[in-house]
Amino acid sequence: MLERVFDPEFTHAIGRHGELMFDAALGRYGFRAEAKNTKTWNGKNWTESDHNLDRIVTRDGREYGVEIKNTQNYISREELYTKIKLCKHLGVTPLFIMRFAPKSYTYAVYRSGGFTLLFEEQMYPMGHTALLTEVREKLGLKIHSPNEVQDGHMQRLLNWHERKLERYHTCIQGAPRNSLRNNMLRKGLCEYTFQFTHTRLRRSFPASV
């Protein structure tokens, strides 16, 4: 049974199934698919390694670099930090969608301005009922075969997105507005605040603004 569960072809199929499930769920919640398996965005190209992002999606003017991991094993720490760095290089917010992850991983994503959506139970494609039951009973693994991603998971993502969007708009509105140049500058400063400040909203701007 272990050979079947961890067979490379089967695990690849499980991973692909997770991506398709979340493609549908993200679209259902208003996130628009912009790119797939990419390391290029808005004229910027990642060249430091062969890594790429599973997806880039957008909503309400915000751009997210998405990694989807429908696996029993954690993503490696090295890969996690590389993907965070890749997102920063491309100018997109990290969004990690994973079955589970250590707190140190979720904190690293949080510090980068991103979000970690944990869905806990690995998702199997339809048609593997016998194997799914056997794995649950004999190995005690958290797996299921749903028709779609649970709304509760996606609502957590949407709530986070809307809170971040509100903070960004608050920052924009709180900045001085005395010229077109300063308008552009305050937007850049608020973008920095939106991406990298989480404990409090920064309201201080340089005297030149």
N, C-alpha and C positions, 0 to 999 in steps of 0.2 A: 504493500500500500504506500509506503514512504517513497518508493521509487516512482510510483505513478504521480503522487502529489508534488514531488520536487523534480519531476522530469522537465528538462529545459523547454521542450516544445509546449508542454502543458502550462508551465509557469508563464511563458510568453503569451499564450492565449488568454490566461487569466488577467495578465497585465493589460493586454489590448482590450479585453472586455471592460475593465475598469475605466479606461480612457473613453470608450464609447458611451458608457453609462453616464459619466460626468459631462461629456460633450452635450448630451441630451439635457441633463439637469441644468447646466450653466445656461444653455439657450432658453430653457423654460423660465429661468429667473432673470432674463433680460441681459445676459452677458453675451456679447457678440464675438464669434470666433474670427480672428484676424490672421493668424498664422499657425502652422503646425510643424512640429519637429524642426524648429528654426533657431539660428543663432544670429539672425540679422533683423534689425528693426529700425525704421526711420533713418536709414542711411548709416547706421552703426553696425559693425560686424565684430563678433567675438572671435579672436584668433589665438587666445592663450592655450586652448585645449580643444579636443574634439567634442566636448559637451554641447548640448543644445537644450532648448526648452520644449516640453511636450506641446504647449499651446501658448499663444498670446491672445488674450481676450480683452475686450473693452466694455465699459458701461459708464454712462454719465461723464464722458471725457477722461475717465481714469483708465490706465493701461496696466494690465497684470501679466506677469510671466508665470505660467502655471506648470507645476510638476505634479503628476498623478501617479501614486504608488499603491496599487492594489495587490500588495504582497504580504507574506507573513514576516519576512525579514525587514529590518529597518534599512533605510537608505544609509550608506556609509557617511561618516562625519565629513570625510574629504569631499565627497560628492555634494553634500548639503551646502558646505561653505563655497564650493566652486559655483554652484547654481545661484547662490545669493549674490556672489560677485558678478556673475554673468548678468543677472537682472539689473544690478546697479550700473554696469557698463552700458546696457541697452536703454537705461532710463525707464524701466518698468518696475512695478511693485511686485515683490515675490508673493506667490500664492501656492502653498504646498498643500496638496490634498492627499492624505495618507491614511492607511488603516490605523496606524498607531505610531507614536514617536516618543522618545524620552523628553523629559521637561527641558533638558539642556538644548535640544533641537528646537522646540517651540519657542524658547526664549531667544535663541539666535535669530530666528525668523522675525520675532517681535521687535528685536533691537534693530533689524534692518528696515523696519517700517511695514513689514508684511504680515501675513495671516496664515495660520496652520489650521486646516479643517480636518479633524480626525473623525473617521466614520466607523472605527472599531472592528466591524465584521467584514472579513474578506468576501468579495462578491464573486460567486461562481456563475458561469453561463447556465442557461436553462439546459436540461437534458443530462445533468450529472447528479440526479437525485440520490441514486444508490451510493455513489462515492461520497457525496456530501454528508449523508447520514453516517456512513462508516467513519469518516474523518472526525465528525463531531463526537461520536460515541467512543471511539478508541483513542483518539489523540487529544480530545478536548479542545480543539481549535475553534475559534469564533469565525464561522463561515455561514453564509446563506446565499440564496439565489433569488433576489427580489426582481420585480418587473421594472422598477425604476429606483433611483436614489431617493431616500426618505426626505420628505419636505422639511423635517426638523433640521437635518444637516444643512440644507441649502438656506434655510431661514437664518441660521447662525451666520453664514457668510454674508447674506444680504444685510443683516443688521449691522455687522461690522463695517461693511462698505458704506452704508448710509451714515454711520457715525463719523467715519473718516471724512466723508464728503462734507458733512456739516461743519466739521472743524476747519477744513480747508476754506470753505466759503466764509466762515467767521473771520479767519485770518485775513483773507482778501479784503473784506469789508472794513476791517480795523486799521488797515494801512492808509497813510496819507495819499491824496489823489491830486496833487498839484500840477502834474504834467504827464504827457504821454510817456516820456522816459521813465518817470517815477512809477507810472502805472505798470510798465513792463518790469521794473525792478522789484516792486512789491509782489508781483506775481511769482517772480523767481524765488524771493525769500519765503513766500508762503508755500511754494512747492517744496522747499527744503524742510520747512516746518512740518508739512504734511507727511513727508517721507520718513523723517528721522526723529521727530519729537513725539513721545508717547506719554510721559508722566504729566506734562502740562502743556498748554498752548502758549507758545512764545509770542509776546506782543511787542518786544523791543525791536526797533529798526534803527539803522545808522542815521546820524544827524543829517547826512546828505540827501536823505529821502524826502 
